[in-house]
């Protein structure tokens, strides 16, 4: 496996060393090959490159659980479904497993078009994707996944930072590009463009026991 490292600046802790995501190797794979890999390991494919998904921290899971609860409560009696990882989202203009080279497992995925759902997960762009960043996913979430979600027209993409207690919200514009993100702090009431009547209580999301 290939492992690299880089430095990022954190507003609370200062400069910290962070691991880049672990690649399987330099080969390019398809979804058909991905399906036969060991079930005790989680992988994502971006342009055919396989990246290992590390086990999340307790803090990550606490934030994820509260977001799931608030959004799931909002979606009650609405024609949309929310899924937590591991849940495969395949991005491709083609439907054959051997031709699909982009498969990710967002932390949370909201899908309102049931025709995109099958027994394998979702084929096509969700309405909303949420990623809670961790040290090994920063470059994926901020760069590679951002570009992937924009390319395949995911309407809204949230990046949740569990250290700064902030959420960046990217919204797809009429030009099919993400503009400047909205930034919400833990004292904010996050509102979605895709779901305009939803309100996320970030103080509760980032609450520490």
Backbone as numpy.savetxt, mean C-alpha at the origin, in Angstrom:
# Nx Ny Nz CAx CAy CAz Cx Cy Cz
19.88 -13.42 -1.94 19.05 -12.23 -1.94 19.92 -10.97 -1.94
19.37 -9.87 -2.46 20.12 -8.64 -2.59 19.63 -7.65 -1.55
20.55 -7.10 -0.75 20.17 -6.15 0.29 21.05 -4.92 0.19
20.43 -3.74 0.18 21.17 -2.48 0.15 20.73 -1.63 1.33
21.47 -0.53 1.56 21.11 0.34 2.67 21.20 1.79 2.20
20.42 2.68 2.82 20.51 4.09 2.52 20.10 4.88 3.75
20.32 6.21 3.74 20.02 7.05 4.88 18.81 7.92 4.58
17.92 8.06 5.56 16.81 8.99 5.44 16.82 9.89 6.66
16.16 11.04 6.55 16.05 11.94 7.69 14.69 11.78 8.33
14.69 11.54 9.61 13.45 11.43 10.37 13.35 12.65 11.28
12.18 13.32 11.27 12.04 14.58 11.98 12.14 14.43 13.49
11.99 13.20 14.00 12.06 12.99 15.44 13.41 12.43 15.86
13.84 11.41 15.15 15.05 10.71 15.58 16.31 11.18 14.87
16.18 12.04 13.85 17.34 12.47 13.11 17.67 11.51 11.98
18.92 11.50 11.54 19.33 10.63 10.44 19.44 9.20 10.95
18.84 8.29 10.22 18.87 6.88 10.63 19.16 6.00 9.44
19.84 4.91 9.69 20.14 3.97 8.62 18.94 3.04 8.43
18.54 2.85 7.19 17.35 2.07 6.88 17.67 1.09 5.77
17.17 -0.12 5.89 17.41 -1.12 4.87 16.49 -0.92 3.68
17.04 -1.06 2.50 16.22 -1.10 1.31 15.52 -2.45 1.24
14.44 -2.56 0.47 13.74 -3.84 0.38 14.64 -4.93 -0.18
14.41 -6.14 0.28 15.22 -7.27 -0.13 14.68 -7.84 -1.44
15.55 -7.89 -2.45 15.18 -8.51 -3.72 15.49 -10.00 -3.67
14.68 -10.75 -4.38 14.96 -12.19 -4.50 16.25 -12.41 -5.27
16.39 -11.70 -6.40 17.58 -11.71 -7.24 17.34 -10.68 -8.34
18.12 -10.72 -9.40 17.95 -9.75 -10.49 17.08 -10.28 -11.62
16.50 -11.45 -11.46 15.63 -11.99 -12.49 14.27 -11.31 -12.46
13.53 -11.48 -13.55 12.18 -10.95 -13.63 11.19 -12.12 -13.69
10.16 -12.02 -12.89 9.22 -13.12 -12.72 7.81 -12.71 -13.13
6.97 -13.72 -13.29 5.56 -13.49 -13.59 4.71 -13.92 -12.40
3.45 -13.57 -12.45 2.53 -13.96 -11.40 2.39 -15.48 -11.33
2.47 -16.16 -12.47 2.38 -17.62 -12.49 3.51 -18.24 -11.68
4.72 -17.69 -11.78 5.86 -18.20 -11.00 5.70 -17.83 -9.53
5.24 -16.64 -9.27 4.99 -16.15 -7.91 4.05 -17.09 -7.14
3.07 -17.64 -7.82 2.06 -18.47 -7.17 2.61 -19.77 -6.60
3.76 -20.23 -7.07 4.29 -21.51 -6.61 5.39 -21.33 -5.55
5.68 -20.10 -5.16 6.70 -19.88 -4.13 6.17 -20.28 -2.76
7.08 -20.49 -1.82 6.72 -20.97 -0.48 5.70 -20.05 0.17
4.69 -20.64 0.78 3.62 -19.87 1.39 4.04 -19.16 2.67
5.16 -19.57 3.27 5.60 -18.93 4.51 6.44 -17.69 4.25
6.60 -17.30 2.98 7.30 -16.07 2.63 6.35 -15.19 1.81
6.42 -13.88 2.06 5.59 -12.95 1.30 6.45 -12.16 0.33
5.98 -12.09 -0.92 6.71 -11.37 -1.96 5.77 -10.44 -2.70
6.35 -9.42 -3.32 5.63 -8.55 -4.24 6.44 -8.46 -5.52
5.75 -8.33 -6.64 6.41 -8.16 -7.94 6.13 -6.75 -8.46
7.19 -6.04 -8.80 7.07 -4.74 -9.45 7.94 -4.75 -10.69
7.30 -4.68 -11.84 7.99 -4.84 -13.13 8.75 -6.16 -13.17
8.22 -7.19 -12.53 8.81 -8.51 -12.55 9.88 -8.76 -11.50
10.36 -7.71 -10.85 11.36 -7.86 -9.79 10.65 -8.26 -8.50
11.16 -9.28 -7.82 10.53 -9.78 -6.61 11.16 -9.13 -5.37
10.31 -8.56 -4.52 10.75 -7.93 -3.28 10.10 -8.66 -2.11
10.93 -8.98 -1.11 10.42 -9.67 0.08 9.66 -8.70 0.97
8.55 -9.16 1.52 7.76 -8.35 2.45 8.04 -8.85 3.86
8.70 -8.03 4.64 9.08 -8.43 6.00 7.87 -8.40 6.92
7.95 -9.14 8.01 6.87 -9.14 9.00 6.75 -7.75 9.60
5.52 -7.24 9.77 5.33 -5.89 10.29 5.55 -5.82 11.79
5.82 -4.61 12.27 6.01 -4.37 13.70 4.66 -4.30 14.40
4.68 -4.35 15.73 3.45 -4.23 16.50 2.81 -2.86 16.27
3.62 -1.80 16.24 3.11 -0.45 16.00 2.41 -0.38 14.64
3.02 -0.95 13.66 2.44 -1.01 12.31 1.06 -1.65 12.35
0.95 -2.76 13.04 -0.31 -3.49 13.09 -1.38 -2.77 13.90
-0.98 -2.05 14.93 -1.95 -1.27 15.70 -2.57 -0.17 14.85
-1.73 0.55 14.11 -2.22 1.60 13.23 -3.10 1.03 12.13
-2.64 -0.07 11.56 -3.39 -0.73 10.49 -4.76 -1.20 10.99
-4.79 -1.77 12.17 -6.04 -2.27 12.71 -7.05 -1.17 12.93
-6.61 -0.01 13.44 -7.53 1.09 13.69 -8.03 1.70 12.37
-7.16 1.82 11.37 -7.60 2.30 10.07 -8.63 1.35 9.45
-8.36 0.05 9.55 -9.29 -0.95 9.03 -10.65 -0.79 9.71
-10.64 -0.65 11.03 -11.89 -0.54 11.79 -12.69 0.69 11.36
-12.01 1.85 11.27 -12.74 3.07 10.92 -13.28 3.03 9.50
-12.48 2.53 8.57 -12.94 2.49 7.18 -14.00 1.43 7.00
-13.83 0.28 7.64 -14.83 -0.79 7.53 -16.17 -0.33 8.10
-16.15 0.41 9.18 -17.39 0.93 9.77 -18.08 1.89 8.79
-17.28 2.71 8.11 -17.84 3.66 7.13 -18.47 2.92 5.94
-17.86 1.81 5.54 -18.31 1.10 4.33 -19.53 0.22 4.57
-19.99 0.11 5.80 -21.16 -0.70 6.09 -22.33 -0.25 5.22
-22.93 -1.23 4.54 -24.07 -1.00 3.63 -23.69 -0.20 2.39
-22.40 -0.08 2.09 -21.95 0.53 0.85 -21.38 -0.56 -0.07
-21.45 -0.36 -1.39 -21.02 -1.41 -2.32 -19.50 -1.46 -2.52
-18.76 -1.42 -1.44 -17.30 -1.46 -1.50 -16.81 -2.45 -0.46
-15.62 -3.01 -0.71 -15.03 -3.97 0.22 -13.62 -3.52 0.57
-13.24 -3.79 1.81 -11.89 -3.48 2.26 -11.17 -4.78 2.63
-9.90 -4.86 2.25 -9.09 -6.04 2.52 -7.76 -5.62 3.13
-7.32 -6.38 4.11 -6.01 -6.16 4.72 -5.02 -7.18 4.16
-3.74 -6.81 4.11 -2.70 -7.71 3.64 -2.62 -8.95 4.55
-2.26 -10.08 3.99 -1.89 -10.32 2.59 -3.12 -10.49 1.68
-3.16 -9.68 0.63 -4.23 -9.71 -0.35 -3.62 -9.25 -1.67
-3.62 -10.12 -2.67 -2.94 -9.84 -3.93 -3.74 -8.87 -4.80
-3.05 -7.80 -5.23 -3.60 -6.88 -6.22 -2.71 -6.97 -7.46
-3.29 -7.42 -8.56 -2.53 -7.58 -9.81 -2.83 -6.42 -10.75
-1.76 -5.84 -11.28 -1.90 -4.73 -12.22 -1.43 -5.19 -13.59
-2.33 -5.19 -14.54 -1.96 -5.61 -15.89 -3.13 -5.33 -16.84
-2.79 -5.06 -18.10 -3.82 -4.97 -19.13 -4.22 -6.37 -19.60
-3.44 -7.37 -19.19 -3.66 -8.76 -19.60 -4.12 -9.58 -18.41
-4.85 -10.66 -18.66 -5.42 -11.45 -17.58 -4.68 -12.74 -17.30
-3.83 -13.19 -18.22 -3.14 -14.46 -18.04 -2.05 -14.33 -16.98
-1.98 -15.32 -16.07 -0.99 -15.28 -14.99 0.43 -15.17 -15.52
0.69 -15.79 -16.66 2.03 -15.80 -17.24 2.42 -14.44 -17.81
1.47 -13.53 -17.92 1.74 -12.21 -18.51 1.73 -11.08 -17.49
1.36 -11.39 -16.28 1.26 -10.36 -15.24 2.60 -10.26 -14.50
3.14 -9.03 -14.41 4.44 -8.82 -13.75 4.38 -7.81 -12.61
3.18 -7.39 -12.25 3.02 -6.46 -11.13 1.96 -7.01 -10.17
2.42 -7.46 -9.01 1.53 -8.01 -7.98 2.00 -7.45 -6.63
1.13 -6.72 -5.97 1.50 -6.14 -4.67 0.47 -6.54 -3.62
0.87 -6.38 -2.37 -0.01 -6.67 -1.23 -0.10 -5.42 -0.36
-0.93 -4.45 -0.77 -1.06 -3.23 0.04 -1.53 -3.55 1.45
-1.17 -2.70 2.39 -1.63 -2.92 3.76 -3.15 -2.91 3.83
-3.78 -1.95 3.15 -5.23 -1.91 3.05 -5.63 -1.58 1.62
-6.68 -2.23 1.15 -7.17 -2.03 -0.20 -8.68 -1.90 -0.18
-9.20 -0.87 -0.83 -10.65 -0.69 -0.93 -11.05 -0.77 -2.40
-12.02 -1.64 -2.69 -12.44 -1.90 -4.06 -13.96 -1.78 -4.12
-14.44 -0.95 -5.04 -15.88 -0.75 -5.18 -16.45 -1.42 -6.43
-15.61 -1.82 -7.35 -16.05 -2.51 -8.57 -15.85 -4.01 -8.37
-16.92 -4.72 -8.07 -16.80 -6.15 -7.75 -16.34 -6.99 -8.94
-16.43 -6.47 -10.16 -15.97 -7.22 -11.33 -14.45 -7.40 -11.30
-13.74 -6.61 -10.49 -12.29 -6.73 -10.38 -11.86 -7.80 -9.39
-12.81 -8.34 -8.63 -12.50 -9.32 -7.59 -12.68 -10.74 -8.10
-11.74 -11.61 -7.70 -11.85 -13.03 -8.00 -11.25 -13.80 -6.83
-11.15 -15.09 -6.95 -10.63 -15.90 -5.84 -9.17 -15.62 -5.52
-8.44 -15.03 -6.46 -7.03 -14.73 -6.25 -6.81 -13.36 -5.61
-7.82 -12.53 -5.62 -7.67 -11.18 -5.08 -8.33 -10.17 -5.98
-7.55 -9.18 -6.42 -8.06 -8.10 -7.27 -7.23 -8.01 -8.53
-7.89 -7.90 -9.68 -7.22 -7.66 -10.95 -7.67 -6.30 -11.46
-6.78 -5.33 -11.36 -7.13 -3.97 -11.75 -6.92 -3.01 -10.60
-7.18 -1.74 -10.86 -6.89 -0.70 -9.88 -7.95 -0.61 -8.80
-7.57 -0.69 -7.53 -8.51 -0.42 -6.44 -8.89 1.06 -6.43
-9.91 1.40 -5.66 -10.29 2.81 -5.51 -9.38 3.52 -4.52
-8.95 2.79 -3.50 -8.09 3.37 -2.47 -7.07 2.33 -2.03
-5.82 2.77 -1.91 -4.75 1.92 -1.39 -4.08 2.66 -0.24
-3.79 1.94 0.83 -3.11 2.51 1.99 -1.89 1.67 2.33
-0.75 2.34 2.49 0.48 1.67 2.91 0.98 2.32 4.20
1.26 1.51 5.21 1.90 1.98 6.43 3.38 1.67 6.29
4.22 2.70 6.23 5.62 2.46 5.90 6.37 1.82 7.08
7.40 1.09 6.73 8.32 0.49 7.69 9.73 0.67 7.14
10.76 0.41 7.92 12.12 0.67 7.45 12.47 -0.01 6.13
11.91 -1.19 5.85 12.26 -1.89 4.62 11.34 -1.58 3.45
10.30 -0.76 3.67 9.37 -0.49 2.57 9.38 0.96 2.11
10.20 1.79 2.71 10.15 3.23 2.41 10.35 3.50 0.92
11.40 2.95 0.32 11.66 3.24 -1.09 10.59 2.65 -2.00
10.01 1.52 -1.60 8.92 0.94 -2.38 7.68 1.83 -2.30
7.29 2.21 -1.10 6.05 2.96 -0.91 6.12 4.35 -1.51
7.26 5.04 -1.35 7.38 6.42 -1.79 7.76 6.55 -3.26
8.35 5.53 -3.85 8.84 5.65 -5.22 8.18 4.63 -6.15
8.51 3.37 -5.98 8.06 2.36 -6.93 6.54 2.15 -6.90
5.97 2.05 -5.71 4.52 1.85 -5.64 3.77 3.12 -6.03
4.30 4.26 -5.66 3.67 5.51 -6.07 3.55 5.58 -7.59
4.64 5.24 -8.28 4.62 5.25 -9.75 3.68 4.18 -10.30
3.68 3.01 -9.66 2.82 1.91 -10.11 1.34 2.28 -9.96
0.98 2.82 -8.80 -0.42 3.16 -8.56 -0.88 4.30 -9.47
0.01 5.22 -9.76 -0.33 6.30 -10.68 -0.52 5.76 -12.10
0.40 4.90 -12.53 0.34 4.34 -13.88 -0.98 3.60 -14.12
-1.42 2.83 -13.11 -2.64 2.03 -13.28 -3.88 2.72 -12.69
-3.73 4.00 -12.35 -4.85 4.88 -12.03 -5.62 4.47 -10.77
-4.88 4.19 -9.72 -5.50 4.06 -8.40 -5.96 5.46 -8.00
-7.23 5.62 -7.68 -7.80 6.95 -7.48 -7.17 7.70 -6.31
-6.86 6.97 -5.25 -6.32 7.63 -4.07 -5.32 6.70 -3.37
-4.22 7.29 -2.91 -3.15 6.52 -2.28 -2.72 7.25 -1.02
-2.81 6.53 0.13 -2.37 7.10 1.41 -1.07 6.44 1.83
-0.10 7.25 2.24 1.12 6.75 2.85 1.13 7.18 4.31
1.11 6.20 5.20 1.01 6.47 6.64 2.39 6.32 7.27
2.83 7.36 7.98 4.14 7.35 8.63 3.95 7.15 10.14
4.31 5.98 10.67 4.05 5.67 12.08 4.99 6.32 13.08
6.04 6.97 12.60 6.95 7.67 13.51 6.56 9.14 13.63
6.38 9.79 12.48 5.96 11.20 12.47 4.47 11.36 12.77
3.72 10.26 12.74 2.26 10.31 12.93 1.61 11.24 11.90
1.95 11.00 10.64 1.38 11.78 9.54 0.86 10.85 8.46
-0.04 11.39 7.63 -0.55 10.66 6.46 -0.43 11.57 5.24
0.18 11.06 4.18 0.23 11.76 2.90 -0.85 11.17 2.00
-1.67 12.03 1.41 -2.77 11.58 0.57 -2.55 12.06 -0.86
-2.36 11.10 -1.77 -2.21 11.41 -3.18 -3.54 11.13 -3.89
-3.99 12.08 -4.68 -5.26 11.95 -5.40 -5.01 12.05 -6.89
-5.58 11.13 -7.66 -5.40 11.11 -9.11 -6.18 12.27 -9.72
-5.50 13.09 -10.50 -6.14 14.24 -11.13 -6.75 13.90 -12.48
-7.33 14.90 -13.11 -7.94 14.70 -14.43 -6.92 14.32 -15.48
-5.65 14.67 -15.23 -4.57 14.30 -16.15 -4.02 12.91 -15.85
-4.69 12.17 -14.93 -4.29 10.83 -14.52 -2.92 10.80 -13.86
-2.60 11.89 -13.16 -1.36 11.97 -12.41 -1.67 12.40 -10.98
-0.79 12.00 -10.06 -0.92 12.45 -8.68 -0.33 13.85 -8.56
-1.10 14.74 -7.99 -0.58 16.08 -7.73 0.15 16.12 -6.40
0.35 17.33 -5.90 1.00 17.51 -4.61 0.13 16.87 -3.53
0.71 16.05 -2.67 -0.11 15.34 -1.68 -0.61 16.26 -0.57
-1.78 15.92 -0.05 -2.22 16.54 1.18 -1.53 15.86 2.35
-1.18 16.61 3.37 -0.47 16.06 4.52 -1.32 16.30 5.77
-1.60 15.22 6.48 -2.45 15.27 7.67 -1.65 14.82 8.89
-1.76 15.57 9.97 -1.09 15.22 11.22 -2.06 14.50 12.14
-1.55 14.06 13.28 -2.40 13.29 14.20 -3.52 14.12 14.81
-3.44 15.45 14.71 -4.51 16.31 15.21 -5.54 16.64 14.12
-5.34 16.06 12.93 -6.22 16.35 11.80 -7.37 15.36 11.71
-8.40 15.78 11.00 -9.51 14.89 10.64 -9.38 14.64 9.15
-8.88 13.47 8.78 -8.59 13.18 7.37 -9.87 12.95 6.59
-9.99 13.65 5.45 -11.13 13.47 4.56 -10.64 12.99 3.21
-11.38 12.10 2.61 -11.02 11.48 1.34 -11.74 12.17 0.18
-11.06 12.28 -0.96 -11.70 12.78 -2.18 -12.58 11.69 -2.80
-12.13 10.45 -2.71 -12.87 9.34 -3.29 -14.13 9.05 -2.49
-14.01 9.14 -1.17 -15.15 8.93 -0.28 -15.35 10.22 0.52
-16.00 11.22 -0.06 -16.03 12.56 0.55 -16.71 12.66 1.89
-17.54 11.69 2.24 -18.22 11.77 3.54 -17.55 10.93 4.62
-16.37 10.39 4.30 -15.64 9.64 5.32 -14.78 10.61 6.12
-14.60 10.34 7.38 -13.72 11.14 8.21 -12.90 10.20 9.10
-11.59 10.30 9.01 -10.71 9.43 9.78 -10.16 10.20 10.98
-10.38 9.68 12.15 -9.88 10.29 13.39 -8.43 9.84 13.58
-7.50 10.69 13.15 -6.09 10.30 13.20 -5.55 10.27 14.62
-6.14 11.02 15.51 -5.69 10.96 16.91 -5.90 9.55 17.45
-7.01 8.93 17.07 -7.28 7.56 17.49 -6.39 6.57 16.74
-6.14 6.85 15.46 -5.28 5.97 14.67 -3.87 5.89 15.26
-3.32 7.05 15.67 -1.94 7.10 16.15 -1.83 6.99 17.66
-2.93 6.72 18.32 -2.92 6.61 19.77 -2.00 5.49 20.24
-1.25 5.77 21.28 -0.37 4.76 21.88 -0.95 4.32 23.22
-1.01 3.02 23.43 -1.53 2.50 24.71 -0.51 2.69 25.82
